[in-house]
Structure formats: structure tokens, C-alpha cells
């Protein structure tokens, strides 16, 4: 399947903090998506997505890369709101909001709490190598699926305390046990509105507002979700003069960004992270 390149750049998309399973092997971006391995081969005007291992339909690849969204329209609307969004959308116009597996995103963003991107990637890779299935060896690199609920539910916090995991192992054990023992259907939030689905996710151990919003944005297609952490609060204060109160942040985001909150958050976050001055 071909992904056109005008509004898609792998570096922007895979290095903006939403996905941690992509790596560069022999100058090609290679990623594990559920039980498939995707390889992006550059073309003159985009990328050819090669699917290795378990088959993945063009429709599923398109969904993963958010192909149904009109990024030209989204960027035009956001860039007209203010000069910061104009700069951010110009800089990060290659960002796509990936639609990833809900269970993987739950565990991933529990791991992300009070953490940085290199350590998150390290923990997720270690977790996958120790408890997930080896899918294949690609150019000498072994690639593993993210572990399933069944594979994790039999593990203790000591088992899961892999590289960089620390106290988060206990959070994962408790969340996995809760999902398993209560037979929770992780497809439910797809059918719910944003507020209801957020409350549903926050039933789970270790899932607060920020983690819930990340999961909703990156796996449940709730594109108005706007994850707010300490860094994002600082950004909102400095760029928009938002008062330093949780309700003030939430109200501003809801009113100012509306349905495009998730896109705006990613563009602004990526721009500010790369332009610290």
C-alpha cells in the first residue's frame, strides 16, 4: 500500500511520542503493528508499506496510518487559529495520529508515566522480548510482538520489572488483573463518547486523566482528546496565558481546540520539544 508523503513523514510520526515500536534498520523504518511487521520503503512522492509476517489488509494499514483524515483541512483550520499553531503545523505537518492496539496503548502509557521517550522504548522492547512472541528476524534484528493479556496475566511485578520499569511493574500487574478478573471488553470505548470512554478507562489501576487521554487519542480515535501533563501545562501557560489550575487547562482546551484537540496537542508538543528557546 502507498502512503503519500505530503502530509506524512515517518520521523515526525514515529518520534513525536505516540508510538514506541518503530526503529530504523538499514535506513528503513520498520515497525511491529500487532503481529505484523511493516517496512516503509521510500518512493519519490511517499512510501510503499510492505507487510511482513502475519498478513494485514490495505484497509487495516490505512486505518493504522489515519488515512481517512483530511490532514490538509485539519492543518489549514489549525494554522489559522494563531501564530503558534501556524508554526507548529508547518514544522510538524508530517505527523499522523496512529490508530494503535488498545491493550498495547494501555500498558505503554502506564509505562510512560513520569518517564522519557528513550526509557519508555527500552522498557517496551524489554517487555516484548521477554514475554511477547518472536515474529521474525529482519536483517539480523529479532522483532517481537507486544505481549498479550494472556501472556502478562500470569506474571508478577518482579517478573515485569524489566529495564527501566521500576514501580510501574506493579501498576501493570494490577491493571492486567483488573481487566482479566472483571472480563473487561476493551472494545467498549470505541462505542462511547469521549467523556464516557474516559471515565470507563479511569476505572483501571494506574490510569489517570493524562494516560486515559493518550489511550483514547492513539487507539480509540477520540481525536479531541488532549493529554495534559506537566510539560503541556507549561506550554499552555507560556503560549496562551492559561491560568495554572487544572480546570482552567481543561476548559481552555475544550473551548479553543474543540474537535481538533488531539491534532493540536501533537503539533504543538512536537514543535515546542524541538524549539526549546
C-alpha positions, -999 to 999 in steps of 0.1 A, spaced: 0 0 0 12 35 -8 11 64 17 16 97 0 42 119 16 28 155 16 12 150 50 32 120 62 68 120 75 80 88 94 104 107 116 77 132 127 51 105 132 72 79 150 93 102 171 66 126 185 59 104 215 28 84 204 44 51 193 75 32 205 76 1 183 93 17 152 131 16 146 155 23 117 171 -8 102 194 -3 72 180 32 67 144 19 66 117 25 92 105 -9 105 76 -13 129 57 -40 147 20 -35 145 1 -61 164 15 -93 149 26 -79 116 59 -62 107 56 -31 85 85 -18 64 84 17 48 102 18 15 106 54 3 92 65 -31 96 98 -49 63 110 -35 57 89 -4 62 54 10 54 19 0 42 0 31 54 -36 29 37 -61 53 58 -90 65 48 -119 88 11 -121 96 -10 -105 68 -25 -71 72 -51 -58 48 -47 -25 30 -78 -13 49 -61 -21 82 -29 -4 71 -49 27 61 -67 27 94 -34 25 113 -20 54 94 -52 75 98 -56 77 60 -93 87 63 -84 120 80 -81 151 58 -48 165 70 -48 193 46 -81 206 60 -70 200 96 -37 218 92 -54 247 74 -80 251 102 -55 249 130 -29 272 113 -55 299 110 -62 300 148 -29 316 159 8 321 150 19 293 173 -2 267 156 8 281 122 45 275 131 37 241 147 17 227 118 43 239 93 71 222 113 52 190 121 30 187 90 42 151 86 27 139 118 -1 113 116 -22 102 146 -17 65 145 -46 42 155 -30 15 176 -40 -15 197 -59 -6 228 -43 -31 252 -8 -22 240 -16 15 244 -29 10 280 3 -7 291 25 16 270 11 48 286 12 33 321 49 29 314 51 65 301 42 80 335 70 103 348 92 88 321 111 99 289 110 85 254 143 66 254 134 48 287 99 41 275 112 25 244 137 5 263 111 -9 287 86 -17 260 113 -35 240 124 -55 270 88 -64 279 82 -76 243 114 -96 241 108 -114 274 71 -120 272 59 -115 236 63 -138 206 92 -135 183 76 -127 149 107 -128 127 143 -118 122 146 -89 98 181 -81 85 196 -97 116 172 -79 141 147 -100 160 113 -84 161 87 -93 188 50 -88 192 38 -68 222 27 -93 249 -10 -101 251 -32 -101 282 -29 -138 284 9 -136 284 10 -109 311 -17 -120 335 5 -149 348 34 -125 356 43 -109 389 56 -74 395 90 -89 400 88 -106 366 78 -74 349 104 -52 364 124 -52 332 148 -24 321 136 9 333 103 -3 345 106 2 383 74 9 402 53 8 370 55 -30 370 31 -31 400 7 -8 381 7 -31 351 1 -62 372 -29 -46 389 -44 -32 356 -40 -66 338 -55 -84 368 -84 -60 368 -91 -64 331 -88 -102 333 -108 -108 365 -136 -85 355 -137 -97 319 -135 -61 307 -141 -57 270 -115 -32 257 -137 -26 226 -163 -8 247 -147 27 245 -150 26 207 -188 28 211 -188 55 237 -185 93 235 -153 109 247 -163 117 283 -179 83 289 -150 64 275 -125 84 296 -144 76 328 -145 39 317 -108 38 313 -101 55 346 -116 26 364 -83 8 357 -54 9 381 -28 34 372 -50 52 346 -55 89 354 -66 117 331 -34 120 311 -29 83 305 -66 79 296 -64 107 271 -33 92 255 -50 58 251 -82 75 237 -62 96 212 -39 69 200 -61 38 199 -98 48 202 -100 75 176 -111 102 201 -93 129 182 -105 156 206 -86 140 235 -58 164 246 -33 147 270 -22 172 297 9 166 317 33 190 335 51 198 303 19 205 284 7 227 312 39 248 309 33 250 272 -3 262 276 8 288 302 36 302 281 19 302 247 -17 310 257 -15 325 291 -37 298 307 -41 301 345 -22 274 364 -53 254 375 -64 220 362 -99 232 354 -85 262 335 -64 240 313 -93 216 306 -117 245 298 -93 263 275 -85 231 256 -122 222 252 -132 257 240 -102 267 219 -93 235 201 -127 217 201 -127 186 179 -91 191 168 -76 189 202 -56 158 197 -40 170 165 -32 204 180 -16 188 210 7 167 189 17 196 166 24 220 195 41 194 217 64 183 189 72 218 178 80 230 214 101 199 222 123 207 192 123 245 197 131 250 234 142 286 231 
